[in-house]
Amino acid sequence: MTTRSKAGITKPNSRYVMLASKFTPEEPRNIDEAMKHPAWTDPALEEIRRIHMLKT
């Protein structure tokens, strides 16, 4: 019989579960949100350029 510890199955420590989600940046939901945040302005404009280039 294989136990969970031998199989490498562990339960995440509850102290650290929300830590990762707290520091993960949230993606903007629309173009207005993307243009308000400096880190998303260039990627949003690049995506718009590609859409126009591909004529979609």
Backbone as JSON Lines, residues from 0, in Angstrom:
{"i":0,"aa":"M","n":[0.84,-1.17,0.0],"ca":[0.0,0.0,0.0],"c":[0.89,1.24,0.0]}
{"i":1,"aa":"T","n":[0.54,2.21,-0.84],"ca":[1.3,3.45,-0.94],"c":[0.56,4.56,-0.21]}
{"i":2,"aa":"T","n":[1.27,5.22,0.67],"ca":[0.66,6.33,1.4],"c":[0.77,7.61,0.58]}
{"i":3,"aa":"R","n":[0.01,8.63,0.99],"ca":[0.06,9.9,0.27],"c":[1.45,10.52,0.31]}
{"i":4,"aa":"S","n":[2.13,10.4,1.42],"ca":[3.46,11.01,1.51],"c":[4.45,10.31,0.59]}
{"i":5,"aa":"K","n":[4.33,9.01,0.43],"ca":[5.23,8.29,-0.48],"c":[4.91,8.61,-1.94]}
{"i":6,"aa":"A","n":[3.66,8.89,-2.24],"ca":[3.26,9.21,-3.61],"c":[3.54,10.67,-3.95]}
{"i":7,"aa":"G","n":[3.96,11.46,-2.99],"ca":[4.27,12.87,-3.23],"c":[3.04,13.77,-3.2]}
{"i":8,"aa":"I","n":[1.94,13.28,-2.68],"ca":[0.71,14.07,-2.59],"c":[0.71,14.79,-1.26]}
{"i":9,"aa":"T","n":[0.68,16.1,-1.32],"ca":[0.66,16.89,-0.09],"c":[-0.44,17.93,-0.15]}
{"i":10,"aa":"K","n":[-0.92,18.32,0.98],"ca":[-1.93,19.37,1.08],"c":[-1.2,20.7,1.23]}
{"i":11,"aa":"P","n":[-1.58,21.72,0.45],"ca":[-0.89,23.0,0.57],"c":[-1.08,23.6,1.96]}
{"i":12,"aa":"N","n":[-0.04,24.26,2.43],"ca":[-0.1,24.92,3.72],"c":[-1.08,26.08,3.64]}
{"i":13,"aa":"S","n":[-2.05,26.11,4.51],"ca":[-3.11,27.13,4.46],"c":[-2.57,28.54,4.66]}
{"i":14,"aa":"R","n":[-1.41,28.7,5.27],"ca":[-0.84,30.04,5.46],"c":[-0.38,30.65,4.15]}
{"i":15,"aa":"Y","n":[-0.03,29.81,3.17],"ca":[0.55,30.31,1.94],"c":[-0.38,30.22,0.74]}
{"i":16,"aa":"V","n":[-1.57,29.7,0.91],"ca":[-2.47,29.49,-0.22],"c":[-2.85,30.81,-0.87]}
{"i":17,"aa":"M","n":[-3.25,31.79,-0.1],"ca":[-3.69,33.07,-0.66],"c":[-2.52,33.99,-1.02]}
{"i":18,"aa":"L","n":[-1.33,33.67,-0.61],"ca":[-0.18,34.52,-0.87],"c":[0.1,34.63,-2.36]}
{"i":19,"aa":"A","n":[0.04,33.54,-3.08],"ca":[0.32,33.57,-4.52],"c":[-0.74,34.36,-5.27]}
{"i":20,"aa":"S","n":[-1.98,34.2,-4.91],"ca":[-3.04,34.92,-5.62],"c":[-3.01,36.41,-5.3]}
{"i":21,"aa":"K","n":[-2.46,36.78,-4.16],"ca":[-2.39,38.19,-3.78],"c":[-1.42,38.95,-4.67]}
{"i":22,"aa":"F","n":[-0.33,38.31,-5.08],"ca":[0.7,38.98,-5.85],"c":[0.63,38.68,-7.34]}
{"i":23,"aa":"T","n":[-0.34,37.92,-7.78],"ca":[-0.5,37.63,-9.2],"c":[-1.27,38.78,-9.85]}
{"i":24,"aa":"P","n":[-0.68,39.42,-10.85],"ca":[-1.4,40.54,-11.47],"c":[-2.63,40.06,-12.22]}
{"i":25,"aa":"E","n":[-3.7,40.82,-12.09],"ca":[-4.94,40.46,-12.76],"c":[-4.95,41.05,-14.16]}
{"i":26,"aa":"E","n":[-5.36,40.24,-15.13],"ca":[-5.43,40.72,-16.5],"c":[-6.61,41.67,-16.65]}
{"i":27,"aa":"P","n":[-6.45,42.7,-17.47],"ca":[-7.56,43.62,-17.7],"c":[-8.7,42.92,-18.44]}
{"i":28,"aa":"R","n":[-9.92,43.31,-18.14],"ca":[-11.09,42.69,-18.76],"c":[-11.43,43.3,-20.11]}
{"i":29,"aa":"N","n":[-11.03,44.56,-20.32],"ca":[-11.33,45.22,-21.59],"c":[-10.21,46.2,-21.93]}
{"i":30,"aa":"I","n":[-10.33,46.82,-23.09],"ca":[-9.28,47.72,-23.56],"c":[-9.14,48.96,-22.69]}
{"i":31,"aa":"D","n":[-10.24,49.43,-22.12],"ca":[-10.17,50.62,-21.26],"c":[-9.32,50.36,-20.02]}
{"i":32,"aa":"E","n":[-9.49,49.2,-19.4],"ca":[-8.68,48.85,-18.24],"c":[-7.22,48.68,-18.64]}
{"i":33,"aa":"A","n":[-6.97,48.11,-19.8],"ca":[-5.6,47.9,-20.26],"c":[-4.89,49.23,-20.51]}
{"i":34,"aa":"M","n":[-5.6,50.18,-21.06],"ca":[-4.97,51.46,-21.37],"c":[-4.72,52.32,-20.13]}
{"i":35,"aa":"K","n":[-5.42,52.06,-19.05],"ca":[-5.22,52.82,-17.81],"c":[-3.98,52.36,-17.06]}
{"i":36,"aa":"H","n":[-3.55,51.13,-17.26],"ca":[-2.41,50.58,-16.53],"c":[-1.18,50.6,-17.43]}
{"i":37,"aa":"P","n":[-0.1,51.25,-17.01],"ca":[1.09,51.38,-17.86],"c":[1.7,50.05,-18.3]}
{"i":38,"aa":"A","n":[1.62,49.03,-17.48],"ca":[2.21,47.75,-17.84],"c":[1.44,47.05,-18.95]}
{"i":39,"aa":"W","n":[0.19,47.4,-19.15],"ca":[-0.65,46.74,-20.16],"c":[-0.8,47.57,-21.43]}
{"i":40,"aa":"T","n":[-0.33,48.81,-21.44],"ca":[-0.53,49.67,-22.61],"c":[0.17,49.11,-23.85]}
{"i":41,"aa":"D","n":[1.46,48.79,-23.73],"ca":[2.19,48.27,-24.89],"c":[1.64,46.94,-25.4]}
{"i":42,"aa":"P","n":[1.37,45.97,-24.53],"ca":[0.78,44.72,-25.04],"c":[-0.58,44.92,-25.7]}
{"i":43,"aa":"A","n":[-1.39,45.84,-25.19],"ca":[-2.7,46.1,-25.78],"c":[-2.54,46.72,-27.17]}
{"i":44,"aa":"L","n":[-1.64,47.68,-27.3],"ca":[-1.41,48.3,-28.6],"c":[-0.84,47.3,-29.6]}
{"i":45,"aa":"E","n":[0.04,46.43,-29.14],"ca":[0.6,45.39,-30.01],"c":[-0.49,44.45,-30.51]}
{"i":46,"aa":"E","n":[-1.4,44.09,-29.65],"ca":[-2.5,43.22,-30.06],"c":[-3.4,43.92,-31.08]}
{"i":47,"aa":"I","n":[-3.65,45.19,-30.88],"ca":[-4.47,45.95,-31.83],"c":[-3.77,46.02,-33.19]}
{"i":48,"aa":"R","n":[-2.44,46.25,-33.18],"ca":[-1.68,46.29,-34.44],"c":[-1.77,44.95,-35.18]}
{"i":49,"aa":"R","n":[-1.65,43.86,-34.44],"ca":[-1.73,42.54,-35.07],"c":[-3.11,42.26,-35.64]}
{"i":50,"aa":"I","n":[-4.14,42.7,-34.94],"ca":[-5.51,42.51,-35.44],"c":[-5.69,43.27,-36.75]}
{"i":51,"aa":"H","n":[-5.19,44.5,-36.82],"ca":[-5.29,45.28,-38.05],"c":[-4.43,44.67,-39.16]}
{"i":52,"aa":"M","n":[-3.25,44.17,-38.8],"ca":[-2.36,43.58,-39.78],"c":[-2.99,42.33,-40.41]}
{"i":53,"aa":"L","n":[-3.64,41.52,-39.59],"ca":[-4.27,40.29,-40.08],"c":[-5.65,40.53,-40.67]}
{"i":54,"aa":"K","n":[-6.12,41.77,-40.55],"ca":[-7.44,42.17,-41.06],"c":[-8.56,41.28,-40.53]}
{"i":55,"aa":"T","n":[-8.55,41.1,-39.22],"ca":[-9.61,40.29,-38.59],"c":[-10.57,41.18,-37.83]}
